[in-house]
Amino acid sequence: MRSNWLKLLLPRSLYGRAALILIVPVVTIQLVVSFVFVQRHFEGVTELMTRNIVLEINLLLETVATSDTVEVAEQRVARLASPLDIQVGFDGQGPTVDTRWFWDLSGRIVIKTLREGVVGVQGIDLESNSRRVTVMLASENELVTLDFNRRRVSASNPHQLIVIIITLGLLMTIIAFIFLRNQLRPIKRLAAAAEAFGRGQSVRYRPSGAIEVRSAGNAFLDMRGRIERAIDQRTLMLSGVSHDLRTPLTRLKLGLSLIDEQDAEPMMRDVEDMEQLLDTFLDFARGNALDALEDVDPVLLAENVVEKARRSGHDVSLAAGAHGTLVSLRPMAVERAIDNLIVNAVRYAKSCRVSVALFERAVRFRVEDDGVGIPPEDRETALKPFARLDPARNQNRGTSVGLGLSIAIDIARSHGGTLRLGESDALGGLQADLILAR
């Protein structure tokens, strides 16, 4: 639980985590230096300076105590206070309590040291004027008010050191951020190229940056080249196989047309099934190689597929939103995937429904039917090529090659998406969600 809670607080991007790694040590060092060194030194210097003025205050109090009259005391104190830069008053006006601002850390040391070193302190005022210290004293039934400069009891250099530390820390952090951004930019370009390739796009990419990033970039280019060559070789090979097999099939059809129609009908049906298998297998092999990315309206695309299915005599309904939103897709490939899902649905059900939903980062085409569905334990198997779940699906409505769902998920993956199978809440049969990244 603690680790999950911590993960929620940490940034998820590499840039954010690298910035956190950079900022945390800088801030920690500044806090440690400010507290351990500056504050400790600040308190010690403040206490030492305050003790010096305690001696001067005690001298003035002793002068007042040894004077016969107030007039004599004022004269004698005036001669001493002027060189000491201390203003002395005998009017009885002064602070009766200790006051200071809550952020005045050195003021706490000043008040503590004055009360420990001077007898008869009535009150110390550090709040009325941050640049002056006012002390109310009681001496031989006389109230004496002392006022002197705050710099005589508080050191100012540690504050300057704090400002210098913070300023330099911010400056170095900004410089480090600029350097960090330049170092992470090649990684972001590599991630963008890999993401585009996952969606079926081959964008221009040139490795740059540190040695490790260049090595990863070169490895990606090698991998992308091998995958593209493998896809091209597969498409070329299967296209050739399909072409070579069509020739004997054509001869078979020609030969069957010359014999009795009633006797040739079963064999002709087998030949047509073989042609359908070849066409479907070739579609699976080609994938979306002949289709380019376009900005299309997914709702309009779904309407076109549903209209074609209705013209073929299928009971298909459409539940979609408004037109106008454009999404970058391969329209022919996506139409093929939706058509495969519709054909798969109407093959084993009486009716199906198609719906389109747009999200911030994805578009979802949902195809639902009222058939028997697919058990949860068999759904992963159903997505594999040539998988036919005969016990679970009705075979009385035509043959099935077993590539419809495989073609659909292959097209979804080429768009950075996926195909999810589930149970339809509305119709009770199979629910297929074709999710494509935007």
KAJOTA-V732827 format. One record per backbone hydrogen bond with DSSP energy under -0.5 kcal/mol. NH is the residue of the N-H (numbers start at 1). CO is the residue of the C=O. E is the energy in kcal/mol with one decimal. If there is no record, write none. Layout:
BEGIN
NH:CO:E  NH:CO:E
END
This chain:
BEGIN
5:1:-2.4  6:2:-2.2  7:3:-2.2  8:4:-1.6  9:5:-1.0  10:6:-1.6  17:13:-2.2  18:14:-2.6  19:15:-2.4  20:16:-2.1  21:17:-2.5  22:18:-1.6  23:19:-2.9  24:20:-2.5  25:21:-0.8  26:22:-1.1  27:23:-2.9  28:24:-2.5  29:25:-2.7  30:26:-2.2  31:27:-2.4  32:28:-2.7  33:29:-2.8  34:30:-2.5  35:31:-2.5  36:32:-2.7  37:32:-0.7  37:33:-1.1  38:33:-2.4  39:34:-2.1  40:35:-0.8  41:37:-2.8  42:38:-3.2  43:39:-2.7  44:40:-2.2  45:41:-2.7  46:42:-2.4  47:43:-2.4  48:44:-2.2  49:45:-2.6  50:46:-2.3  51:47:-1.9  52:48:-1.4  53:49:-1.6  54:50:-1.7  55:51:-1.6  56:52:-1.2  57:53:-2.5  58:54:-2.6  59:55:-1.8  60:56:-2.1  61:57:-2.6  62:58:-2.4  63:59:-1.9  64:60:-2.2  65:61:-2.5  66:62:-1.7  67:64:-0.9  73:69:-2.3  74:70:-2.7  75:71:-2.0  76:72:-2.7  77:73:-2.8  78:74:-2.2  79:75:-1.8  80:76:-1.3  81:77:-3.4  82:78:-1.7  83:79:-0.6  84:80:-1.3  85:81:-0.7  85:82:-1.1  86:81:-2.3  87:147:-3.1  89:145:-2.5  92:143:-0.6  94:92:-0.6  99:124:-2.5  104:101:-1.6  105:103:-1.8  108:104:-0.8  108:105:-0.6  109:105:-0.8  110:106:-2.3  111:107:-2.6  112:108:-2.1  113:109:-2.7  114:110:-2.5  115:111:-2.1  116:112:-1.8  117:113:-2.1  118:114:-2.1  121:118:-0.6  122:136:-3.7  123:136:-1.2  125:134:-3.0  126:99:-2.5  126:124:-0.6  132:129:-1.8  133:148:-2.6  134:125:-1.8  135:146:-3.0  136:123:-2.7  137:135:-0.5  137:144:-3.2  138:120:-1.8  139:137:-0.5  139:142:-3.6  142:139:-1.6  144:137:-2.6  144:142:-0.6  145:89:-2.9  146:135:-2.8  146:144:-0.5  147:87:-2.3  148:133:-1.9  150:131:-2.7  152:149:-1.3  153:150:-1.9  154:150:-1.3  159:156:-0.5  160:156:-1.4  161:157:-2.2  162:158:-2.1  163:159:-2.3  164:160:-2.5  165:161:-2.6  166:162:-2.7  167:163:-2.6  168:164:-2.8  169:165:-2.5  170:166:-2.6  171:167:-2.4  172:168:-2.8  173:169:-2.1  174:170:-2.3  175:171:-2.2  176:172:-2.6  177:173:-2.4  178:174:-2.2  179:175:-2.3  180:176:-2.9  181:177:-2.7  182:178:-1.9  183:179:-1.8  184:180:-2.1  185:181:-1.4  186:182:-0.6  188:184:-2.2  189:185:-2.2  190:186:-2.2  191:187:-2.5  192:188:-2.4  193:189:-2.3  194:190:-2.5  195:191:-2.6  196:192:-2.5  197:193:-2.2  198:194:-1.9  199:195:-0.9  199:196:-0.6  200:197:-1.5  201:196:-3.0  203:201:-0.7  214:210:-2.7  215:211:-2.4  216:212:-2.2  217:213:-2.5  218:214:-2.7  219:215:-2.2  220:216:-2.1  221:217:-2.4  222:218:-2.4  223:219:-2.5  224:220:-3.1  225:221:-2.4  226:222:-2.3  227:223:-2.5  228:224:-2.5  229:225:-2.4  230:226:-2.4  231:227:-2.5  232:228:-2.4  233:229:-2.7  234:230:-2.4  235:231:-2.6  236:232:-2.7  237:233:-2.6  238:234:-2.6  239:235:-2.2  240:236:-2.0  241:237:-2.4  242:238:-2.8  243:239:-2.3  244:240:-2.5  245:241:-2.3  246:242:-1.4  247:243:-0.9  248:244:-0.8  249:245:-1.6  250:246:-2.5  251:247:-2.0  252:248:-2.3  253:249:-2.5  254:250:-2.3  255:251:-2.7  256:252:-2.7  257:253:-1.7  258:254:-0.5  258:255:-1.1  259:256:-0.9  264:260:-2.2  265:261:-1.2  268:264:-3.0  269:265:-2.1  270:266:-1.8  271:267:-2.1  272:268:-2.3  273:269:-2.2  274:270:-2.1  275:271:-2.2  276:272:-2.4  277:273:-2.4  278:274:-2.4  279:275:-2.5  280:276:-2.6  281:277:-2.7  282:278:-2.3  283:279:-2.1  284:280:-2.2  285:281:-2.0  286:282:-2.7  287:283:-2.2  289:286:-1.8  291:288:-1.3  294:329:-3.2  296:294:-0.9  296:327:-2.7  298:296:-0.7  298:325:-0.6  301:297:-2.3  302:298:-2.3  303:299:-2.2  304:300:-2.0  305:301:-1.9  306:302:-2.5  307:303:-2.5  308:304:-2.0  309:305:-2.1  310:306:-2.4  311:307:-2.1  312:308:-1.1  313:310:-1.8  314:309:-2.1  316:314:-1.3  317:352:-1.9  319:354:-3.2  327:296:-3.0  329:294:-3.0  329:327:-0.8  331:329:-0.9  334:330:-2.7  335:331:-2.7  336:332:-2.1  337:333:-2.2  338:334:-2.7  339:335:-2.8  340:336:-2.2  341:337:-1.9  342:338:-2.5  343:339:-2.9  344:340:-2.5  345:341:-1.8  346:342:-3.0  347:343:-1.5  348:344:-0.8  348:345:-0.8  349:345:-0.5  352:315:-2.0  353:368:-2.6  354:317:-3.0  355:366:-2.4  356:319:-1.2  357:364:-2.4  359:362:-3.0  363:436:-2.6  364:357:-3.1  365:434:-2.7  366:355:-2.8  366:364:-0.6  367:432:-2.5  368:353:-2.8  369:430:-1.6  370:351:-1.4  372:348:-0.6  378:375:-1.7  379:375:-0.7  379:376:-0.8  382:378:-2.0  383:379:-0.8  383:380:-0.6  384:381:-1.6  386:402:-1.5  387:384:-1.5  387:402:-1.0  390:388:-1.5  392:389:-0.7  393:389:-1.9  398:395:-0.6  407:403:-2.7  408:404:-1.9  409:405:-2.5  410:406:-2.0  411:407:-2.2  412:408:-2.3  413:409:-2.3  414:410:-1.6  415:411:-0.8  415:412:-0.9  416:198:-0.8  416:413:-1.8  417:412:-2.9  418:435:-1.8  420:433:-2.2  422:431:-2.4  424:429:-2.7  428:424:-1.0  429:369:-1.6  431:422:-2.7  432:367:-2.7  433:420:-3.0  433:431:-0.5  434:365:-3.3  434:432:-0.7  435:418:-2.6  435:433:-0.8  436:363:-2.7  436:434:-0.5  437:415:-1.2  438:361:-2.0
END
